[in-house]
């Protein structure tokens, strides 16, 4: 059977394009190698609690077009992302704000006092152009905050010393001189009341979807099945790694059901010390105020990526960006294929960025 669109991947990018193509009267087939839709935003019910299988996902955006679009498929609650950070036996508010500063330094109570304390510590690293992440972090927030709340977490996350990581990773580190624990400053924020899986399911209503179907099992055949291919898989895999592998960081998750009502009192607590291997614990019931005498928690562990593992974070250093550029040149030669999304563009996207990009595709 011939289709107008074959969409490889049933995550957010693929689902948005599938919805738009269907609305335009196109015949669409969506395939995904996983056994579920919604990609990494997939949620499932465990003990009546909506569990984020692939890590915490909080929708946030300043783009009203994107917000109006997702609200076609689900209403959202008013969840505010206010993670905490635990360093050994100390706990602090994130993002870095006056609550953080006043606890780290017991004699700091006002914004001016916080600025002076940070300025004093920043003087150690008064570089015009920080060369690595450690220099960048200290130049932003000083050594005390860097040592307690940045260094350990970041080195676990990326699997290498902060001195060996590029400065740009942390250039947008939020620092606020107000008592405000809201991590995002976007106008719109929340969790879909129908769950991300429910939201994506509504996007795909009326669209043919085949799960457990790997594009690369019959790549040549699939390429002939449609006039246009939307490819959301790994960029280098599409070209059979002909220039070599792009590098990623992966994650692994350990999820437990606990016979207690409330484990940690917050949806997300980051663990910034090196005394534990995980970077955070997610307690899913706090995303939507689920009731009940049980709770579900997930330990999130950073992991080295290798073929066969899930890729999560592109390592956008000079070497990998140069390699990605070479693959993107090849992609430009694929006349009927559109490469879109985090994997296919080798770019870290927030959810609203993915949807905005998918809304811009010409149907």
C-alpha positions as CSV (number, residue, x, y, z in Angstrom):
1,X,0.0,0.0,0.0
2,X,1.2,3.5,-0.8
3,X,1.1,6.3,1.8
4,X,1.5,10.0,1.5
5,X,3.6,10.0,4.7
6,X,5.6,7.3,6.5
7,X,6.6,8.5,10.0
8,X,9.4,6.7,11.7
9,X,8.8,7.2,15.4
10,X,5.6,7.7,17.5
11,X,7.1,10.2,19.9
12,X,6.1,13.9,20.1
13,X,7.7,15.0,16.8
14,X,6.2,12.1,14.8
15,X,2.8,12.3,16.5
16,X,2.4,16.1,15.8
17,X,3.4,15.7,12.1
18,X,1.0,12.7,11.8
19,X,-1.9,14.7,13.3
20,X,-1.2,17.6,10.9
21,X,-0.9,15.3,7.9
22,X,-4.1,13.5,8.8
23,X,-5.9,16.8,9.2
24,X,-4.7,17.8,5.7
25,X,-6.3,14.6,4.3
26,X,-3.1,12.7,3.8
27,X,-2.8,8.9,4.2
28,X,-0.3,8.3,7.0
29,X,1.5,5.3,8.5
30,X,3.4,5.6,11.8
31,X,5.9,2.9,12.8
32,X,7.9,2.6,16.0
33,X,10.3,-0.1,17.2
34,X,9.1,0.2,20.8
35,X,5.9,-1.5,22.0
36,X,4.3,1.8,22.9
37,X,3.6,5.3,21.6
38,X,4.8,8.6,23.0
39,X,8.5,8.0,22.9
40,X,10.4,9.1,26.0
41,X,7.4,11.0,27.4
42,X,5.6,7.7,27.7
43,X,3.6,7.3,31.0
44,X,2.0,4.2,32.4
45,X,-0.2,3.4,35.4
46,X,1.3,1.7,38.4
47,X,-0.8,1.4,41.5
48,X,-3.0,4.2,40.3
49,X,-0.1,6.5,39.9
50,X,1.0,7.9,36.5
51,X,4.7,6.9,36.2
52,X,7.1,8.7,33.8
53,X,8.9,5.6,32.5
54,X,11.9,7.5,30.9
55,X,12.5,10.2,33.5
56,X,10.6,13.3,34.7
57,X,8.9,15.3,32.0
58,X,7.4,18.7,32.9
59,X,5.9,20.6,30.0
60,X,6.8,24.3,29.9
61,X,6.8,26.9,27.2
62,X,6.4,30.6,26.5
63,X,5.0,29.9,23.0
64,X,1.3,30.4,23.0
65,X,0.9,28.6,19.7
66,X,2.5,25.5,21.1
67,X,0.5,25.8,24.4
68,X,-2.8,26.1,22.5
69,X,-1.8,23.1,20.3
70,X,-1.2,20.7,23.1
71,X,-4.3,21.8,24.9
72,X,-6.3,20.5,22.0
73,X,-5.4,17.0,23.2
74,X,-5.4,17.4,27.0
75,X,-6.0,19.9,29.8
76,X,-3.0,20.5,32.0
77,X,-2.7,20.8,35.8
78,X,-0.8,23.6,37.4
79,X,2.3,21.7,38.5
80,X,5.2,23.9,39.3
81,X,8.6,22.4,38.9
82,X,10.5,23.1,42.2
83,X,13.2,20.4,42.6
84,X,15.4,20.0,45.6
85,X,19.1,19.2,45.8
86,X,20.5,16.9,48.4
87,X,24.2,17.1,49.2
88,X,25.1,14.5,51.8
89,X,22.9,15.4,54.7
90,X,22.1,18.9,53.5
91,X,19.1,19.9,51.3
92,X,18.7,23.0,49.2
93,X,16.2,24.6,46.9
94,X,16.7,24.6,43.1
95,X,17.1,26.7,41.0
96,X,19.7,28.7,42.8
97,X,17.7,31.4,44.6
98,X,17.6,33.3,47.9
99,X,16.3,30.2,49.7
100,X,19.4,28.4,48.5
101,X,21.8,31.2,49.4
102,X,20.4,31.9,52.8
103,X,20.8,28.2,53.7
104,X,24.3,27.8,52.3
105,X,25.5,30.9,54.0
106,X,23.8,31.4,57.3
107,X,24.5,35.2,57.4
108,X,23.0,35.9,54.0
109,X,19.4,37.2,54.0
110,X,19.1,39.8,51.3
111,X,19.8,39.9,47.6
112,X,22.6,42.4,48.1
113,X,24.3,40.2,50.7
114,X,24.0,37.2,48.3
115,X,25.5,39.2,45.5
116,X,28.4,40.3,47.6
117,X,29.1,36.7,48.8
118,X,28.9,35.3,45.3
119,X,31.1,38.2,43.9
120,X,33.7,37.5,46.6
121,X,33.9,33.8,45.5
122,X,33.7,34.6,41.8
123,X,36.8,36.7,42.1
124,X,38.8,33.5,42.2
125,X,37.7,32.7,38.6
126,X,37.5,36.2,37.1
127,X,38.0,35.0,33.6
128,X,36.7,36.8,30.5
129,X,36.3,33.5,28.6
130,X,36.0,30.4,30.9
131,X,37.5,27.4,29.1
132,X,35.6,24.6,30.8
133,X,32.5,23.9,32.9
134,X,34.3,24.2,36.2
135,X,35.6,27.7,35.4
136,X,32.2,28.7,34.0
137,X,30.3,27.5,37.1
138,X,32.7,29.2,39.6
139,X,32.5,32.4,37.6
140,X,28.7,32.3,37.8
141,X,28.0,31.2,41.4
142,X,31.3,30.8,43.2
143,X,33.1,27.8,44.6
144,X,30.8,26.9,47.5
145,X,27.7,26.4,45.4
146,X,29.8,24.8,42.6
147,X,31.3,22.2,45.0
148,X,28.1,21.3,46.7
149,X,25.4,21.6,44.0
150,X,27.1,21.5,40.6
151,X,30.3,19.4,40.5
152,X,29.2,16.0,41.7
153,X,25.8,16.0,39.9
154,X,27.4,17.2,36.6
155,X,30.3,14.7,36.7
156,X,27.9,11.8,37.4
157,X,25.6,13.0,34.6
158,X,28.3,13.3,32.0
159,X,30.8,10.7,33.2
160,X,33.8,13.0,33.1
161,X,35.5,15.7,35.1
162,X,34.0,19.2,35.0
163,X,37.4,20.4,33.9
164,X,37.0,18.2,30.7
165,X,33.4,19.5,29.9
166,X,32.7,22.5,27.7
167,X,31.6,25.7,29.4
168,X,28.5,26.1,27.3
169,X,26.7,23.2,29.1
170,X,26.1,25.5,32.1
171,X,26.0,29.0,30.6
172,X,22.3,29.2,31.2
173,X,22.5,28.1,34.8
174,X,19.5,29.9,36.5
175,X,20.5,32.2,39.3
176,X,17.8,34.3,41.0
177,X,18.0,36.8,43.7
178,X,14.4,36.3,44.8
179,X,12.8,33.7,47.1
180,X,11.3,31.8,44.2
181,X,11.6,28.0,43.8
182,X,9.9,27.8,40.4
183,X,12.6,26.2,38.2
184,X,11.2,27.4,34.9
185,X,10.2,31.0,34.2
186,X,7.9,30.1,31.3
187,X,4.4,31.5,31.2
188,X,2.8,28.0,30.7
189,X,3.7,25.0,32.7
190,X,2.1,21.8,33.8
191,X,1.4,18.0,33.4
192,X,-1.3,16.8,31.0
193,X,-4.3,15.5,33.0
194,X,-4.7,12.6,30.5
195,X,-1.0,11.8,30.8
196,X,1.5,12.2,28.0
197,X,0.5,8.8,26.6
198,X,-3.1,9.9,26.6
199,X,-2.2,13.2,24.9
200,X,-0.2,11.5,22.2
201,X,-2.9,8.8,21.7
202,X,-5.4,11.6,20.8
203,X,-2.9,13.1,18.3
204,X,-2.7,9.7,16.6
205,X,-6.5,9.1,16.5
206,X,-7.4,7.9,13.0
207,X,-3.8,7.3,12.0
208,X,-2.5,3.8,11.2
209,X,0.2,2.9,13.8
210,X,2.4,-0.2,13.8
211,X,4.3,-0.8,17.0
212,X,7.2,-3.2,17.5
213,X,8.3,-2.4,14.0
214,X,11.9,-1.5,13.3
215,X,12.4,0.7,10.3
216,X,15.9,-0.8,9.7
217,X,14.6,-4.3,9.3
218,X,13.1,-3.3,5.9
219,X,14.6,0.1,5.3
220,X,14.6,-0.1,1.5
221,X,11.1,-1.3,1.4
222,X,9.8,1.4,3.8
223,X,11.5,4.1,1.8
224,X,9.3,3.1,-1.2
225,X,6.1,3.0,0.8
226,X,5.4,6.7,0.9
227,X,6.0,9.9,-1.0
228,X,7.5,11.6,2.1
229,X,9.4,10.1,5.0
230,X,9.5,11.7,8.4
231,X,12.5,10.2,10.2
232,X,12.9,10.8,13.9
233,X,15.5,8.1,14.7
234,X,19.2,8.4,15.2
235,X,20.9,10.5,12.5
236,X,24.0,8.3,12.2
237,X,22.1,5.1,12.2
238,X,20.1,6.1,9.2
239,X,23.4,6.2,7.3
240,X,24.6,3.0,8.8
241,X,27.2,4.8,10.9
242,X,29.2,5.4,7.7
243,X,31.3,8.2,9.3
244,X,31.4,6.6,12.8
245,X,29.1,6.8,15.8
246,X,27.8,10.0,17.3
247,X,28.2,10.0,21.1
248,X,25.4,10.2,23.7
249,X,24.9,9.8,27.3
250,X,22.4,7.3,28.4
251,X,20.3,6.6,31.5
252,X,19.0,3.7,33.3
253,X,16.1,3.6,35.7
254,X,15.2,1.6,38.8
255,X,11.6,1.9,39.7
256,X,10.1,0.7,43.0
257,X,6.6,0.5,44.6
258,X,6.8,1.4,48.3
259,X,4.2,0.6,50.9
260,X,4.1,4.1,52.2
261,X,2.1,7.2,51.3
262,X,4.9,9.7,50.8
263,X,8.6,8.9,50.4
264,X,10.4,12.2,49.9
265,X,7.7,14.9,49.8
266,X,8.7,16.3,46.4
267,X,8.5,15.1,42.8
268,X,12.2,15.4,42.2
269,X,15.2,15.5,44.5
270,X,18.7,15.7,42.9
271,X,21.6,14.0,44.6
272,X,24.7,16.1,44.0
273,X,27.3,14.2,46.1
274,X,29.4,11.3,45.1
275,X,28.3,9.1,47.9
276,X,25.5,7.7,45.7
277,X,25.6,6.7,42.0
278,X,22.2,8.0,41.0
279,X,21.6,11.7,40.1
280,X,18.0,12.0,41.3
281,X,15.0,10.3,42.8
282,X,11.6,10.9,41.2
283,X,8.4,10.4,43.2
284,X,5.7,10.2,40.6
285,X,2.6,10.8,42.7
286,X,3.6,14.4,43.4
287,X,3.3,15.4,39.7
288,X,-0.5,15.0,39.9
289,X,-1.2,14.8,43.6
290,X,-2.2,11.1,43.5
291,X,-3.8,9.7,46.6
292,X,-3.4,6.2,48.1
293,X,-1.3,4.5,50.7
294,X,1.5,3.5,48.2
295,X,4.0,5.5,46.2
296,X,6.2,4.8,43.2
297,X,9.8,6.1,43.1
298,X,12.4,5.9,40.3
299,X,16.2,6.1,40.8
300,X,17.8,7.7,37.8
301,X,21.4,6.6,37.0
302,X,23.5,8.2,34.2
303,X,25.1,5.6,32.0
304,X,27.6,5.3,29.2
305,X,26.0,4.9,25.9
306,X,26.7,2.1,23.4
307,X,24.8,0.7,20.5
308,X,21.6,-1.0,21.8
309,X,21.2,1.4,24.7
310,X,18.7,4.3,24.7
311,X,20.4,7.6,23.7
312,X,19.3,10.6,25.8
313,X,21.8,13.5,25.8
314,X,23.9,14.4,22.7
315,X,27.5,15.2,23.6
316,X,27.7,18.4,21.6
317,X,31.4,19.0,21.7
318,X,33.4,20.0,18.7
319,X,34.2,16.5,17.6
320,X,30.6,15.3,17.7
321,X,29.2,18.5,16.2
322,X,31.6,18.2,13.3
323,X,30.6,14.5,12.8
324,X,26.9,15.5,13.0
325,X,27.5,18.2,10.4
326,X,28.9,15.6,8.0
327,X,25.8,13.4,8.5
328,X,23.5,16.4,8.1
329,X,25.1,17.1,4.7
330,X,24.2,13.6,3.7
331,X,20.7,14.1,5.0
332,X,20.3,17.1,2.7
333,X,20.7,14.7,-0.2
334,X,17.7,12.6,0.9
335,X,15.1,14.5,-1.1
336,X,12.0,12.9,0.2
337,X,13.1,12.4,3.8
338,X,12.7,15.0,6.6
339,X,14.9,14.5,9.6
340,X,13.3,15.9,12.8
341,X,13.6,15.7,16.5
342,X,16.3,15.2,19.1
343,X,17.8,12.0,17.7
344,X,17.6,12.9,14.0
345,X,19.0,16.4,14.5
346,X,21.5,15.5,17.2
347,X,20.3,18.3,19.3
348,X,18.9,18.6,22.9
349,X,15.3,19.7,22.6
350,X,12.7,20.6,25.3
351,X,9.3,19.2,24.5
352,X,7.9,22.6,23.3
353,X,10.9,22.9,21.0
354,X,10.1,19.5,19.5
355,X,6.5,20.4,18.9
356,X,7.3,23.9,17.5
357,X,9.7,22.2,15.0
358,X,7.0,19.7,14.0
359,X,4.5,22.5,13.6
360,X,6.9,24.2,11.1
361,X,7.1,21.2,8.8
362,X,5.4,22.0,5.5
363,X,2.7,19.4,4.9
